[in-house]
Amino acid sequence: MIYSIHILRGLCAWMVVVHHFCYSYFDGISNPLPDSIQTLSFILGIGVDVFFVISGYVMSLLLEKHSQSPIPASQFLKRRLLRIIPGWWFYLGLFALLSLTIEGLPYTIEWSWQTLLQSALLLPHSNLNGSGFYPILYVGWSLTFELFFYGLIFLFIALSIKHLPFMIAMVLFSLAIIFPDQATLGHANFFFMEFLMGFVFRRKSEFVGALFLWSAFSIWVLYGQFEAARFTLASTIFVLAMNANITRESLLNRWLGSSGNYSYSIYLSHLIAIGLVHIALPPSEHTFKNIAAFCAVLLMTYLMSKLSFRWVEQSFQKWG
């Protein structure tokens, strides 16, 4: 089961890559992709939502271990920060440097030293390009949610709160359901429900199924059909993966397994790969050239993520 979820992590990373390629690569020009491909790429953006569910599930496992063998709050926070911050700072710095030295990237990059600092600290702020509440490297918006989730767990561990999983679940539930009009971290609060579902999927009971159905209905009422569909699809994909019996035997599974290792770096690096390929192989009306560009993005992203996983992520995780 754990390996299945690991593969799902890799698959979701590539789903996001395809999603952003179809939008960022053709940004500012008439998109030559058929409507069916554009619709599919839009749906593949659900990969981020599945990441949130996976994160909730992984933290649920960690808290189970904590209940049996408590870990200091400081150690928990140190490990989580070492998991997120080094890779984020590496790619954020690289992205900012490229924006200063290379023209023609397929997205508007506006930043100041203040927004660079806010981005580095993953503080919600309005992007200077007018696109909304995004850091300079805009995939970092999801890391703000991750950091909030980890900070919440850290706080409750530090305060020695009893019934830790239940109390964390109640906070996530309250933010999503009681405050639907508040974009607490710059984006819709319904994302907290995705962490919550991953959190409770560990508990196998009729209660979980009832909570899932009630949550989907509540999101539909409070946020809209699109948000309810994202939540439902992401949760369903996770449940299917959790119950799948996937082995390492096939080449595809081994490749997705390695992508699961590199998934965080894939998520952070692919926008840089799209930008560089956009300059080397500009969008064309010819399908073959666009396919070549897409393959180049996949290859560059994979190589960058493999190197940064080994040199950045693993190097800093040893300190934890």
SERO-4910 file (N, C-alpha, C, O; in steps of 0.05 Angstrom, whole numbers):
BEGIN
 pado doro    nc1    nc2    nc3   cac1   cac2   cac3    cc1    cc2    cc3    oc1    oc2    oc3
  Met    A     16    -24      0      0      0      0     17     25      0     12     44    -15
  Ile    A     38     25     16     55     49     18     69     54     -9     72     76    -17
  Tyr    A     78     31    -22     91     35    -48     71     45    -69     79     61    -86
  Ser    A     46     37    -67     26     47    -85     23     78    -82     21     92   -102
  Ile    A     23     87    -58     21    116    -53     46    130    -62     45    153    -72
  His    A     69    117    -59     94    128    -69     93    132    -99    102    153   -109
  Ile    A     83    112   -113     80    114   -142     60    136   -149     65    151   -168
  Leu    A     39    138   -133     19    160   -138     32    187   -135     25    205   -150
  Arg    A     50    190   -117     64    215   -113     79    223   -139     79    246   -148
  Gly    A     93    203   -151    108    208   -176     89    214   -198     94    232   -214
  Leu    A     67    199   -200     47    204   -221     36    232   -219     32    246   -240
  Cys    A     29    241   -195     17    267   -192     37    289   -199     29    310   -210
  Ala    A     62    285   -194     83    305   -202     82    309   -232     83    332   -241
  Trp    A     81    287   -247     81    289   -276     54    300   -286     54    313   -307
  Met    A     33    295   -272      7    307   -279      9    337   -278     -2    351   -296
  Val    A     22    348   -258     25    377   -255     43    388   -277     38    409   -288
  Val    A     63    373   -284     81    381   -306     66    384   -332     68    405   -346
  Val    A     50    364   -339     34    365   -363     15    389   -362     11    403   -382
  His    A      2    392   -340    -17    414   -336     -4    441   -341    -16    457   -356
  His    A     19    446   -330     32    471   -333     44    475   -360     46    497   -371
  Phe    A     53    453   -372     64    455   -399     42    465   -418     47    483   -435
  Cys    A     19    454   -416     -2    461   -435    -12    489   -432    -24    501   -450
  Tyr    A     -7    501   -408    -15    529   -404      8    549   -405      7    569   -419
  Ser    A     30    542   -391     52    561   -390     68    562   -415     77    584   -424
  Tyr    A     72    540   -428     88    539   -453     75    556   -475     89    569   -491
  Phe    A     48    555   -476     34    570   -497     23    596   -487      6    608   -500
  Asp    A     33    605   -464     23    630   -452     28    654   -471     49    658   -482
  Gly    A      6    670   -475      9    694   -491      5    690   -521      6    709   -536
  Ile    A      1    665   -530     -4    660   -558    -29    643   -561    -39    633   -542
  Ser    A    -38    641   -586    -61    624   -591    -53    594   -587    -36    584   -601
  Asn    A    -66    581   -568    -60    554   -561    -68    535   -584    -92    533   -590
  Pro    A    -49    521   -596    -56    503   -619    -66    476   -610    -74    460   -627
  Leu    A    -67    471   -584    -76    445   -575   -106    441   -579   -121    461   -576
  Pro    A   -115    418   -586   -144    412   -589   -158    417   -562   -146    415   -541
  Asp    A   -183    423   -563   -198    429   -539   -198    405   -520   -197    408   -496
  Ser    A   -198    381   -531   -198    357   -514   -172    355   -498   -173    347   -475
  Ile    A   -150    362   -511   -124    361   -497   -123    383   -475   -113    378   -453
  Gln    A   -133    406   -482   -133    428   -462   -151    421   -438   -144    427   -415
  Thr    A   -173    408   -443   -191    399   -422   -177    379   -404   -178    380   -380
  Leu    A   -164    359   -417   -149    339   -402   -127    351   -385   -124    344   -362
  Ser    A   -112    370   -397    -90    382   -382   -101    398   -358    -88    400   -337
  Phe    A   -124    410   -362   -137    425   -340   -143    406   -317   -139    412   -294
  Ile    A   -154    382   -324   -161    363   -304   -136    352   -289   -137    346   -265
  Leu    A   -114    350   -304    -89    340   -292    -78    358   -270    -62    350   -254
  Gly    A    -88    383   -269    -81    400   -247    -89    390   -220    -81    400   -199
  Ile    A   -106    369   -220   -116    357   -195    -93    343   -180    -96    336   -157
  Gly    A    -70    341   -194    -47    329   -180    -39    343   -155    -31    330   -135
  Val    A    -42    369   -154    -36    384   -129    -55    376   -107    -46    373    -84
  Asp    A    -80    373   -114   -100    365    -94    -94    338    -82    -97    333    -58
  Val    A    -85    319    -99    -78    293    -90    -54    294    -71    -52    280    -51
  Phe    A    -35    312    -78    -12    316    -60    -21    324    -32     -9    314    -12
  Phe    A    -41    341    -30    -51    349     -4    -62    326     12    -58    323     36
  Val    A    -77    309     -2    -89    285     11    -66    266     20    -67    256     42
  Ile    A    -46    262      3    -23    246     10     -9    257     35     -2    242     53
  Ser    A     -6    283     36      8    296     58     -8    291     84      4    285    105
  Gly    A    -34    293     83    -50    288    107    -47    259    116    -45    254    140
  Tyr    A    -46    240     97    -43    212    104    -15    207    116    -14    192    136
  Val    A      6    218    105     32    214    115     35    225    144     47    212    161
  Met    A     23    248    149     24    259    176      8    243    195     14    241    219
  Ser    A    -13    230    185    -29    212    202    -12    188    211    -13    180    234
  Leu    A      4    177    192     22    155    199     43    164    220     49    150    239
  Leu    A     53    188    215     74    199    234     62    202    262     76    196    282
  Leu    A     38    212    264     26    216    290     20    190    304     19    188    329
  Glu    A     14    169    289     11    142    300     37    133    314     36    123    336
  Lys    A     59    138    300     85    131    311     91    148    336    103    139    355
  His    A     82    174    334     87    192    356     72    183    381     82    186    404
  Ser    A     48    173    378     32    163    401     46    140    415     42    136    439
  Gln    A     61    124    400     75    101    411    103    108    421    112     98    441
  Ser    A    116    126    407    143    135    414    145    165    409    154    173    387
  Pro    A    138    181    428    137    210    424    163    222    414    185    214    423
  Ile    A    161    241    396    184    255    387    182    285    395    159    295    397
  Pro    A    204    298    401    203    326    409    191    343    387    196    338    363
  Ala    A    176    364    394    165    381    374    186    394    357    183    398    333
  Ser    A    209    401    369    230    414    354    242    395    333    249    404    311
  Gln    A    244    370    340    254    350    320    235    347    297    243    344    274
  Phe    A    209    346    303    189    344    282    191    368    263    192    364    238
  Leu    A    192    392    274    193    416    257    219    417    241    219    424    218
  Lys    A    241    409    253    267    409    239    266    391    215    275    399    193
  Arg    A    255    367    218    254    348    196    236    359    174    242    356    150
  Arg    A    213    371    181    195    381    161    207    404    146    204    406    121
  Leu    A    220    422    160    233    445    147    256    436    128    259    447    106
  Leu    A    271    416    137    293    406    120    281    392     96    295    389     75
  Arg    A    257    382     98    244    369     75    235    390     54    235    384     30
  Ile    A    227    414     63    215    434     45    234    456     37    237    462     13
  Ile    A    247    468     56    261    494     52    285    492     33    287    509     15
  Pro    A    304    473     37    328    474     19    321    473    -10    331    488    -26
  Gly    A    304    454    -18    296    452    -46    281    476    -56    286    485    -78
  Trp    A    264    487    -39    249    511    -46    268    534    -50    265    549    -70
  Trp    A    286    539    -32    305    562    -35    323    558    -60    329    577    -73
  Phe    A    331    533    -65    348    528    -88    334    536   -114    345    551   -130
  Tyr    A    310    526   -118    296    532   -143    284    560   -144    282    572   -166
  Leu    A    277    571   -121    268    599   -121    291    617   -129    287    636   -145
  Gly    A    315    613   -118    338    629   -125    345    626   -154    352    646   -167
  Leu    A    344    601   -164    351    596   -192    331    610   -210    338    621   -231
  Phe    A    305    608   -203    284    621   -219    287    651   -220    284    663   -241
  Ala    A    293    663   -197    297    692   -196    321    700   -212    320    721   -226
  Leu    A    343    685   -210    367    691   -225    362    690   -255    371    707   -270
  Leu    A    348    669   -264    342    666   -292    324    689   -302    327    698   -325
  Ser    A    306    699   -286    289    721   -294    304    746   -298    296    764   -313
  Leu    A    327    749   -285    344    773   -288    363    771   -312    371    791   -323
  Thr    A    369    746   -320    390    743   -340    379    734   -367    393    736   -388
  Ile    A    355    723   -368    344    712   -393    317    724   -399    299    725   -382
  Glu    A    314    734   -423    288    745   -431    273    724   -448    285    707   -461
  Gly    A    247    726   -447    231    708   -464    218    685   -449    207    667   -462
  Leu    A    220    684   -423    207    663   -408    176    665   -412    166    688   -415
  Pro    A    162    643   -413    134    643   -422    114    651   -400     91    643   -400
  Tyr    A    123    668   -381    105    678   -361    117    704   -350    141    708   -351
  Thr    A    100    721   -342    108    747   -332    120    744   -304    107    734   -286
  Ile    A    145    753   -301    158    751   -275    164    779   -265    182    792   -275
  Glu    A    149    787   -245    153    813   -232    159    808   -203    144    794   -189
  Trp    A    181    819   -193    187    815   -165    205    837   -155    219    851   -170
  Ser    A    204    841   -129    221    860   -115    235    845    -93    230    821    -89
  Trp    A    254    858    -80    268    844    -58    249    837    -35    253    817    -21
  Gln    A    228    854    -32    208    847    -11    193    822    -18    189    804     -1
  Thr    A    183    820    -43    168    796    -51    186    771    -53    177    749    -49
  Leu    A    212    775    -58    231    753    -58    233    742    -30    233    718    -26
  Leu    A    236    760    -10    237    751     18    211    738     26    212    717     39
  Gln    A    188    750     19    163    737     25    160    710     13    149    691     25
  Ser    A    170    707    -12    169    681    -25    187    661    -11    179    638     -7
  Ala    A    211    670     -4    229    652     10    218    641     36    222    618     43
  Leu    A    203    658     50    190    650     75    163    638     72    150    630     91
  Leu    A    154    635     47    128    624     40    105    638     53     85    626     62
  Leu    A    108    665     55     86    682     66     67    689     44     76    698     22
  Pro    A     41    686     48     22    694     27     24    724     21     24    740     39
  His    A     27    730     -5     28    758    -13     19    760    -42     19    740    -57
  Ser    A     12    784    -50      2    789    -77     26    790    -96     44    806    -92
  Asn    A     25    774   -117     46    774   -136     45    800   -153     24    809   -160
  Leu    A     69    811   -158     70    837   -172     60    835   -201     54    856   -214
  Asn    A     58    811   -212     48    808   -240     18    809   -241      6    807   -263
  Gly    A      5    811   -218    -24    814   -217    -40    788   -219    -64    789   -223
  Ser    A    -26    765   -217    -40    739   -220    -53    730   -195    -68    710   -196
  Gly    A    -48    743   -172    -61    735   -147    -40    730   -126    -18    741   -127
  Phe    A    -47    714   -106    -30    709    -83    -11    685    -90    -18    662    -84
  Tyr    A     11    691   -102     30    671   -110     58    681   -104     64    705   -107
  Pro    A     76    663    -96    105    671    -94    116    674   -122    103    669   -142
  Ile    A    141    683   -124    154    687   -149    154    662   -166    146    662   -190
  Leu    A    162    640   -155    160    614   -167    132    603   -159    129    593   -136
  Tyr    A    113    606   -176     85    606   -166     75    579   -156     54    578   -143
  Val    A     89    557   -162     81    531   -151     84    531   -120     73    513   -107
  Gly    A     99    550   -110    103    551    -81     78    557    -65     78    555    -40
  Trp    A     56    565    -78     31    571    -62     22    546    -46     12    549    -24
  Ser    A     27    523    -58     18    498    -44     36    492    -20     27    480     -1
  Leu    A     61    501    -21     79    496      1     71    513     25     77    505     48
  Thr    A     58    536     21     48    551     43     27    535     59     26    537     83
  Phe    A     10    521     44     -9    503     58      5    481     73     -2    474     95
  Glu    A     25    469     60     40    448     73     53    458     99     52    445    120
  Leu    A     65    481     97     79    492    120     60    499    143     66    495    166
  Phe    A     36    509    135     16    514    156      8    488    170      5    487    194
  Phe    A      4    467    154     -4    441    165     17    431    184     11    422    206
  Tyr    A     42    432    176     64    423    194     66    441    219     71    431    240
  Gly    A     62    467    215     64    485    238     42    479    258     46    481    282
  Leu    A     18    472    248     -4    465    266      3    440    282     -2    440    306
  Ile    A     14    420    269     21    396    283     43    401    304     43    392    326
  Phe    A     63    417    295     85    425    314     74    439    339     82    432    361
  Leu    A     56    457    335     45    472    357     30    454    377     33    456    401
  Phe    A     14    435    366     -1    417    383     17    398    398     12    390    420
  Ile    A     38    389    384     58    371    398     72    386    420     75    376    442
  Ala    A     80    411    414     94    427    434     77    433    458     87    434    481
  Leu    A     51    436    454     33    442    476     22    417    490      6    418    509
  Ser    A     32    394    480     23    368    492     -7    365    492    -19    355    511
  Ile    A    -19    373    470    -48    371    467    -57    341    466    -45    325    451
  Lys    A    -77    334    482    -87    307    482   -105    303    457   -115    322    446
  His    A   -108    278    450   -125    271    426   -116    287    402   -131    300    388
  Leu    A    -90    285    397    -77    302    377    -90    300    349    -96    320    337
  Pro    A    -93    275    338   -105    274    311   -133    286    310   -140    300    290
  Phe    A   -149    282    330   -176    293    330   -176    323    331   -191    336    317
  Met    A   -158    335    347   -157    364    350   -147    377    324   -157    398    316
  Ile    A   -127    365    311   -118    375    286   -139    374    265   -143    392    249
  Ala    A   -154    351    264   -176    348    245   -197    369    249   -208    379    230
  Met    A   -203    376    274   -223    396    280   -215    424    270   -232    439    261
  Val    A   -189    430    273   -180    456    263   -182    458    233   -192    478    222
  Leu    A   -174    437    219   -175    437    190   -205    438    181   -211    453    162
  Phe    A   -222    423    194   -250    423    188   -262    451    192   -278    460    175
  Ser    A   -255    463    214   -267    490    220   -258    511    200   -275    527    192
  Leu    A   -233    511    192   -223    530    173   -238    528    146   -244    548    133
  Ala    A   -243    503    138   -256    498    112   -286    503    112   -297    514     93
  Ile    A   -299    495    134   -329    495    135   -340    520    148   -360    531    139
  Ile    A   -327    529    169   -338    552    184   -330    578    171   -344    598    173
  Phe    A   -307    578    157   -297    603    146   -293    600    115   -271    603    105
  Pro    A   -314    594    101   -311    590     72   -305    616     56   -294    614     34
  Asp    A   -311    639     68   -306    664     54   -279    675     59   -271    696     48
  Gln    A   -263    662     76   -237    672     83   -215    656     68   -213    632     71
  Ala    A   -199    670     53   -177    657     39   -153    660     58   -136    677     55
  Thr    A   -152    642     78   -133    645    100   -104    647     91    -89    663    101
  Leu    A    -97    631     71    -69    631     60    -68    641     32    -49    634     17
  Gly    A    -87    658     24    -87    669     -2   -103    653    -22   -107    662    -45
  His    A   -112    629    -15   -128    612    -33   -150    600    -17   -151    601      8
  Ala    A   -169    588    -31   -194    578    -18   -188    559      4   -170    542      3
  Asn    A   -203    562     26   -199    545     50   -208    516     45   -201    499     62
  Phe    A   -221    510     23   -230    482     20   -206    463     17   -209    439     20
  Phe    A   -182    474     10   -158    457      8   -152    444     35   -140    422     36
  Phe    A   -160    457     57   -155    444     84   -170    418     86   -161    400    100
  Met    A   -193    415     72   -208    391     73   -193    368     60   -197    344     67
  Glu    A   -176    374     41   -161    352     28   -140    341     47   -135    317     47
  Phe    A   -127    359     62   -109    349     83   -125    332    103   -115    311    111
  Leu    A   -148    341    110   -165    327    130   -172    299    120   -171    280    135
  Met    A   -180    296     94   -188    270     84   -164    251     85   -168    228     92
  Gly    A   -141    260     77   -117    243     79   -112    235    108   -103    213    114
  Phe    A   -118    253    126   -114    249    154   -132    227    165   -124    211    181
  Val    A   -157    227    156   -176    209    168   -178    183    152   -189    163    162
  Phe    A   -168    182    127   -169    157    111   -154    135    125   -158    111    119
  Arg    A   -136    141    143   -121    121    157   -140    105    176   -135     82    181
  Arg    A   -161    118    184   -181    105    202   -202     91    185   -219    105    174
  Lys    A   -202     66    183   -221     51    167   -247     46    182   -247     28    200
  Ser    A   -267     61    176   -293     57    189   -314     70    172   -309     84    153
  Glu    A   -339     64    179   -362     76    164   -362    106    168   -371    121    151
  Phe    A   -350    115    190   -350    144    196   -334    159    174   -342    181    166
  Val    A   -313    147    164   -296    160    144   -312    164    119   -311    186    107
  Gly    A   -326    143    110   -342    146     86   -364    167     88   -369    182     70
  Ala    A   -377    168    112   -398    188    116   -386    216    117   -398    235    106
  Leu    A   -362    219    129   -349    245    130   -341    254    102   -344    278     95
  Phe    A   -332    236     85   -324    242     58   -348    253     42   -347    273     29
  Leu    A   -371    239     44   -395    247     29   -405    273     39   -413    291     23
  Trp    A   -405    277     65   -415    302     77   -397    325     70   -406    347     64
  Ser    A   -370    320     69   -351    341     63   -354    349     34   -354    373     28
  Ala    A   -357    330     16   -360    336    -13   -385    353    -17   -385    372    -32
  Phe    A   -407    346     -4   -432    361     -6   -428    389      5   -438    408     -7
  Ser    A   -415    391     28   -411    418     40   -394    436     23   -400    460     20
  Ile    A   -373    425     11   -356    441     -7   -372    450    -31   -369    472    -41
  Trp    A   -389    432    -42   -406    439    -64   -424    463    -57   -427    481    -73
  Val    A   -436    462    -33   -454    484    -25   -439    509    -19   -447    531    -27
  Leu    A   -416    507     -5   -401    531      5   -382    543    -16   -378    567    -16
  Tyr    A   -371    526    -33   -350    535    -52   -358    533    -81   -350    550    -97
  Gly    A   -374    513    -88   -382    510   -116   -377    482   -126   -363    466   -113
  Gln    A   -388    476   -150   -386    450   -162   -357    443   -169   -349    420   -166
  Phe    A   -342    462   -179   -315    457   -188   -298    448   -165   -283    428   -167
  Glu    A   -299    462   -142   -283    455   -119   -291    428   -108   -274    413    -99
  Ala    A   -318    423   -108   -327    397    -98   -317    374   -116   -310    353   -106
  Ala    A   -316    379   -142   -306    359   -161   -276    354   -156   -268    331   -157
  Arg    A   -261    375   -152   -232    372   -146   -228    355   -121   -212    336   -121
  Phe    A   -242    362   -100   -240    348    -75   -247    318    -78   -233    301    -68
  Thr    A   -270    314    -91   -280    286    -95   -261    270   -111   -254    247   -104
  Leu    A   -251    281   -134   -234    266   -152   -207    260   -138   -196    238   -140
  Ala    A   -196    280   -124   -170    276   -111   -172    255    -90   -155    238    -87
  Ser    A   -193    255    -74   -197    235    -53   -201    208    -65   -191    188    -54
  Thr    A   -216    206    -87   -222    181    -99   -196    168   -111   -191    144   -107
  Ile    A   -180    185   -124   -155    175   -135   -137    164   -113   -124    143   -116
  Phe    A   -136    178    -90   -120    169    -68   -130    142    -57   -114    124    -52
  Val    A   -156    139    -53   -167    115    -43   -161     91    -62   -155     69    -53
  Leu    A   -164     96    -88   -158     75   -107   -129     67   -105   -122     43   -106
  Ala    A   -111     86   -102    -82     80   -100    -76     65    -74    -60     47    -73
  Met    A    -90     73    -52    -85     62    -26    -93     32    -26    -82     16    -11
  Asn    A   -113     25    -42   -123     -2    -42   -112    -19    -65   -119    -42    -69
  Ala    A    -94     -6    -81    -82    -21   -104    -59    -38    -94    -45    -31    -75
  Asn    A    -55    -60   -108    -32    -77   -101    -11    -75   -124    -10    -92   -141
  Ile    A      4    -54   -122     24    -47   -143     51    -57   -134     59    -53   -111
  Thr    A     65    -70   -152     92    -80   -146    113    -65   -163    106    -48   -179
  Arg    A    138    -72   -158    160    -59   -172    168    -74   -197    188    -68   -209
  Glu    A    152    -93   -205    161   -111   -227    163    -98   -254    182   -102   -269
  Ser    A    143    -81   -261    144    -69   -288    162    -45   -289    167    -32   -269
  Leu    A    172    -40   -314    189    -17   -318    175      9   -312    187     27   -300
  Leu    A    150     11   -319    134     36   -314    132     41   -284    136     63   -275
  Asn    A    127     20   -268    125     23   -239    151     31   -227    152     47   -208
  Arg    A    173     20   -237    199     28   -226    205     57   -233    217     71   -216
  Trp    A    198     65   -257    202     93   -265    185    112   -248    195    133   -239
  Leu    A    160    105   -244    143    121   -227    152    120   -198    149    140   -183
  Gly    A    164     98   -190    174     96   -163    198    115   -159    199    129   -138
  Ser    A    215    116   -179    237    136   -177    227    164   -178    237    182   -165
  Ser    A    206    168   -194    193    195   -196    181    202   -169    179    226   -161
  Gly    A    171    182   -154    161    187   -127    183    198   -109    178    216    -93
  Asn    A    208    188   -112    231    199    -97    236    228   -105    242    244    -88
  Tyr    A    234    233   -131    241    259   -141    217    278   -143    220    301   -153
  Ser    A    194    270   -133    169    284   -139    170    314   -130    160    331   -143
  Tyr    A    183    319   -107    184    346    -97    201    363   -115    194    386   -122
  Ser    A    224    352   -124    241    367   -142    228    370   -170    232    391   -183
  Ile    A    213    350   -179    199    352   -204    179    375   -202    177    391   -221
  Tyr    A    165    376   -180    145    397   -176    158    425   -177    146    444   -188
  Leu    A    181    428   -165    194    454   -163    209    462   -189    210    485   -196
  Ser    A    220    442   -203    238    448   -225    224    451   -252    235    464   -270
  His    A    200    440   -255    189    438   -283    183    465   -295    184    467   -320
  Leu    A    176    486   -280    171    512   -291    196    524   -304    195    537   -324
  Ile    A    219    518   -291    244    527   -302    250    513   -329    259    525   -348
  Ala    A    245    487   -329    249    471   -353    230    481   -376    239    484   -399
  Ile    A    205    487   -369    187    497   -389    197    524   -400    196    529   -425
  Gly    A    207    541   -383    217    567   -392    240    565   -410    242    579   -431
  Leu    A    259    548   -403    283    545   -420    277    532   -447    288    540   -467
  Val    A    259    512   -446    252    499   -472    236    518   -489    238    517   -513
  His    A    220    535   -476    204    555   -491    222    573   -508    215    581   -530
  Ile    A    246    579   -497    265    597   -511    279    581   -533    282    591   -555
  Ala    A    287    557   -527    302    541   -546    284    530   -568    292    529   -592
  Leu    A    260    522   -561    241    511   -580    214    526   -577    196    515   -564
  Pro    A    211    549   -589    187    565   -586    162    549   -595    165    532   -613
  Pro    A    139    556   -585    114    543   -594    110    546   -624    117    566   -636
  Ser    A     99    525   -636     96    525   -665     68    515   -672     55    502   -656
  Glu    A     60    521   -696     35    510   -707     38    481   -715     19    467   -720
  His    A     63    472   -716     69    445   -725     69    426   -700     84    431   -681
  Thr    A     52    406   -700     49    388   -678     75    375   -670     81    372   -646
  Phe    A     90    366   -690    115    352   -684    134    368   -668    146    358   -649
  Lys    A    137    394   -674    155    411   -659    146    415   -630    162    416   -612
  Asn    A    119    417   -626    109    420   -599    113    394   -583    118    395   -559
  Ile    A    110    371   -597    115    346   -583    144    343   -575    151    333   -554
  Ala    A    162    353   -593    191    352   -587    197    370   -562    213    363   -545
  Ala    A    184    393   -561    187    411   -538    177    398   -513    190    400   -492
  Phe    A    154    385   -514    143    371   -491    162    349   -481    167    347   -457
  Cys    A    173    333   -499    192    313   -491    217    325   -479    229    314   -460
  Ala    A    226    348   -489    249    361   -478    244    371   -450    261    370   -433
  Val    A    219    381   -445    212    389   -418    212    366   -399    223    368   -376
  Leu    A    201    343   -407    201    319   -390    229    310   -384    235    304   -361
  Leu    A    246    310   -404    274    300   -400    289    320   -382    303    311   -363
  Met    A    287    346   -387    302    365   -371    292    365   -342    308    367   -324
  Thr    A    266    363   -339    254    363   -312    264    338   -297    272    340   -273
  Tyr    A    264    316   -310    273    291   -297    302    293   -288    310    285   -266
  Leu    A    319    303   -306    348    305   -300    353    325   -278    369    320   -259
  Met    A    340    348   -279    343    368   -258    334    358   -231    347    362   -211
  Ser    A    311    344   -231    300    335   -206    317    312   -194    320    311   -170
  Lys    A    328    296   -211    345    274   -202    370    285   -189    378    276   -167
  Leu    A    382    305   -201    406    317   -190    401    333   -164    415    330   -145
  Ser    A    379    348   -164    373    364   -140    364    346   -117    368    353    -94
  Phe    A    351    324   -123    343    305   -102    368    295    -88    370    293    -64
  Arg    A    388    288   -104    413    276    -92    430    297    -79    441    293    -57
  Trp    A    433    320    -92    452    340    -82    440    360    -62    454    371    -45
  Val    A    414    365    -64    402    384    -46    384    370    -25    390    372     -1
  Glu    A    364    356    -34    345    344    -15    359    324      4    357    327     28
  Gln    A    372    304     -8    385    284      9    407    295     27    411    286     49
  Ser    A    422    314     16    443    326     32    433    339     57    445    336     79
  Phe    A    411    354     55    400    367     79    384    349     97    383    353    121
  Gln    A    371    328     85    356    310    102    373    294    121    364    284    141
  Lys    A    399    291    114    417    277    132    421    292    158    428    280    179
  Trp    A    415    318    158    418    334    182    395    329    202    396    336    225
  Gly    A    373    317    191    349    313    208    350    287    224    332    281    239
***
